[in-house]
């Protein structure tokens, strides 16, 4: 009888442990349908303190769920070379009115969307960290991406800066917890093209309108002559010192 009791208790502990492991031990896959196409990565769901629930004799802290992750992209020049040190910012401009109505006035200050600016590394990659409140199982945030927004001040202060081809672009980030669907959509993207023409077709057709990408201007012939003149004079002075001059 004692052995049977021992086995029964062991089986009970095994079942309880298996139940707890199945409920919270294994990591939960929060993204099943990825329509962001690699722009939104490293997603996780966290809980944060957003208020207090007051009862008759006591009060308890109120927690809300947030969707955390990163928006990533690449910064290059016109020749597709990666550029380091370019700042990219994301600013939320509008959230669903239904999601805002779920929070009291004091809780809205804690349950808001937050974005950390990203800076491109040596490979041109940037990552913008975000934390967005989940309301009724949905995240729906609209905003704007600003590319190197302080380039004009940097140019005036340092004399040089990277002017972005596109200053800013609207975006919308949508996530549905029930289906595990994540969507990141951007507005109208501006594409710049450069006119090119073969030598054979230069006389047969009129040139295409447009300008080429900015390039460093070559040194003028006058500057080359001015730079060459001192070297010639120095050579004359050198030979005159040895008595070879006239």
C-alpha positions in Angstrom: 0.0 0.0 0.0 2.8 2.4 0.8 4.4 1.8 -2.6 1.1 2.5 -4.4 0.7 5.8 -2.6 4.2 6.8 -3.5 3.6 6.1 -7.2 0.3 7.9 -7.1 1.9 11.0 -5.6 4.7 10.9 -8.1 2.2 10.7 -11.0 0.2 13.6 -9.6 3.4 15.8 -9.4 4.3 14.8 -12.9 0.9 15.8 -14.3 0.9 19.1 -12.4 4.4 19.9 -13.7 3.5 19.0 -17.2 0.4 21.3 -17.1 2.5 24.3 -15.8 5.1 23.7 -18.5 2.5 23.5 -21.2 0.8 26.7 -20.0 3.8 29.0 -19.6 7.0 27.1 -20.0 7.3 26.9 -23.8 7.8 30.3 -25.6 4.7 31.5 -27.4 4.9 32.4 -31.1 3.2 35.8 -31.3 3.6 36.2 -35.1 2.0 33.8 -37.4 1.3 35.9 -40.5 4.1 38.4 -41.3 3.0 41.0 -43.8 5.7 43.4 -42.6 8.2 41.8 -45.0 11.1 42.0 -42.6 10.6 45.7 -41.6 9.3 44.7 -38.1 11.4 42.2 -36.1 12.1 40.8 -32.6 8.5 41.1 -31.4 7.5 40.3 -27.9 4.6 41.0 -25.5 5.4 42.6 -22.1 3.3 43.8 -19.2 3.7 47.3 -17.7 2.1 49.1 -14.8 -0.4 51.6 -16.2 -2.7 52.4 -13.2 -4.4 51.2 -10.1 -7.6 49.3 -9.5 -9.4 50.7 -6.5 -11.7 48.4 -4.5 -13.7 49.1 -1.2 -11.0 48.0 1.3 -7.9 47.8 -0.9 -6.3 48.7 -4.3 -4.3 46.6 -6.7 -1.9 47.7 -9.5 -3.3 47.6 -13.0 -1.1 46.2 -15.7 -1.5 46.5 -19.5 0.1 44.5 -22.3 2.5 46.1 -24.8 3.9 45.0 -28.1 7.7 45.6 -28.2 9.9 45.2 -31.2 12.1 47.0 -33.8 11.5 48.7 -37.1 14.6 48.2 -39.3 15.9 49.5 -42.6 19.0 50.4 -44.6 20.6 53.8 -45.5 22.7 54.0 -48.6 24.0 56.7 -51.0 23.1 57.0 -54.7 25.8 54.3 -55.5 24.2 51.8 -53.0 27.1 52.3 -50.6 26.1 51.9 -46.9 26.2 55.2 -44.9 26.9 55.3 -41.1 25.6 57.7 -38.6 22.3 58.7 -40.1 19.4 59.2 -37.6 15.9 57.9 -38.4 13.0 58.8 -36.1 9.5 57.5 -35.8 6.7 59.7 -34.4 3.2 58.4 -33.7 0.6 60.9 -35.1 -2.7 59.1 -34.5 -4.0 56.0 -32.7 -7.4 54.4 -32.8 -10.0 56.4 -30.8 -11.4 53.2 -29.4 -8.0 52.3 -27.9 -7.6 55.7 -26.3 -11.1 55.5 -24.7 -10.0 52.3 -22.9 -7.7 54.3 -20.6 -8.5 56.9 -18.0 -7.0 60.4 -18.1 -4.2 59.4 -15.7 -3.5 56.1 -17.4 -3.0 57.7 -20.9 0.3 59.1 -19.8 1.6 55.6 -19.1 -0.2 53.7 -21.9 1.1 55.5 -24.9 3.2 54.5 -27.9 6.9 55.2 -27.6 9.7 55.0 -30.2 13.4 55.3 -29.7 15.4 56.8 -32.6 17.7 54.6 -34.7 21.1 55.3 -36.0 22.6 53.5 -39.0 25.7 51.4 -38.4 28.7 50.7 -40.6 26.5 48.4 -42.8 23.8 51.1 -43.1 21.3 49.2 -41.0 19.2 51.1 -38.4 16.7 49.7 -35.8 14.0 51.8 -34.2 12.8 50.3 -30.9 9.1 50.7 -30.1 6.6 49.8 -27.3 2.9 50.0 -28.3 -0.1 49.3 -26.0 -2.3 46.4 -26.9 -6.0 47.2 -26.5 -8.7 44.5 -27.0 -6.0 42.4 -28.6 -5.1 44.9 -31.3 -2.4 47.5 -32.0 -3.1 50.1 -34.6 -0.7 53.0 -34.8 -0.1 55.6 -37.5 2.8 58.0 -37.7 5.7 59.3 -39.7 9.3 58.2 -40.3 11.7 61.1 -40.5 15.1 60.5 -42.2 18.0 62.5 -40.8 15.7 65.3 -39.7 18.5 67.6 -38.4 20.6 67.6 -41.6 20.1 71.4 -42.2 21.4 72.3 -38.7 24.3 69.9 -39.1 25.2 71.5 -42.5 25.2 75.0 -41.0 27.2 74.0 -37.9 29.7 71.6 -39.4 29.6 72.6 -43.0 28.6 69.1 -44.2 25.7 66.7 -43.8 23.8 63.9 -45.4 20.7 65.3 -47.1 18.1 62.5 -47.4 16.5 61.8 -50.7 13.1 61.5 -49.0 12.6 63.7 -45.9 9.8 61.7 -44.3 7.2 59.0 -45.1 3.9 58.1 -43.4 3.5 54.6 -41.9 0.9 52.4 -40.2 1.7 49.5 -37.9 -1.1 47.0 -37.2 -1.0 43.9 -35.1 -3.8 41.4 -34.1 -3.0 39.2 -31.2 -5.7 36.6 -31.9 -4.5 35.7 -35.4 -0.8 36.7 -34.9 -0.9 39.0 -37.9 1.6 41.9 -38.2 1.4 44.5 -40.9 3.7 47.5 -41.6 2.6 49.7 -44.4 4.2 52.9 -45.7 2.7 55.7 -47.8 3.7 56.9 -51.2 7.4 56.3 -51.8 9.4 58.7 -54.0 11.8 57.1 -56.4 14.6 59.1 -58.1 15.9 58.0 -61.5 19.0 59.3 -63.4 19.0 59.8 -67.2 21.4 57.5 -69.1 22.0 57.3 -72.8 24.3 55.2 -75.0 26.7 56.7 -77.4 25.1 55.1 -80.4 21.6 56.5 -79.6 22.9 60.0 -78.6 22.4 61.3 -82.2 19.3 59.3 -83.1 17.1 60.5 -80.1 16.8 63.6 -78.0 18.4 63.4 -74.5 16.1 62.5 -71.6 15.2 65.2 -69.2 16.5 65.0 -65.7 19.7 65.5 -63.7 22.4 63.1 -62.6 23.1 62.3 -58.9 25.3 64.9 -57.1 29.0 64.2 -57.7 32.2 65.9 -56.6 33.1 68.5 -59.2 36.6 68.0 -60.8 39.3 70.6 -60.3 39.4 73.4 -62.8 42.3 73.7 -65.2 43.3 77.1 -63.7 43.7 75.5 -60.3 45.8 72.7 -61.8 48.1 75.3 -63.5 48.3 77.3 -60.2 49.2 74.2 -58.3 51.8 73.2 -60.9 53.5 76.6 -61.0 55.1 76.5 -57.6 56.5 73.1 -58.2 58.3 74.3 -61.4 59.6 77.4 -59.6 60.9 75.2 -56.8 62.7 73.0 -59.3 64.4 76.1 -60.9 65.5 77.3 -57.5 66.9 73.9 -56.7 69.1 73.7 -59.8 70.1 77.3 -59.4 71.5 76.5 -56.0 74.0 74.1 -57.7 75.1 76.6 -60.3 73.3 75.0 -63.3 71.0 78.0 -63.9 71.9 80.8 -66.4 
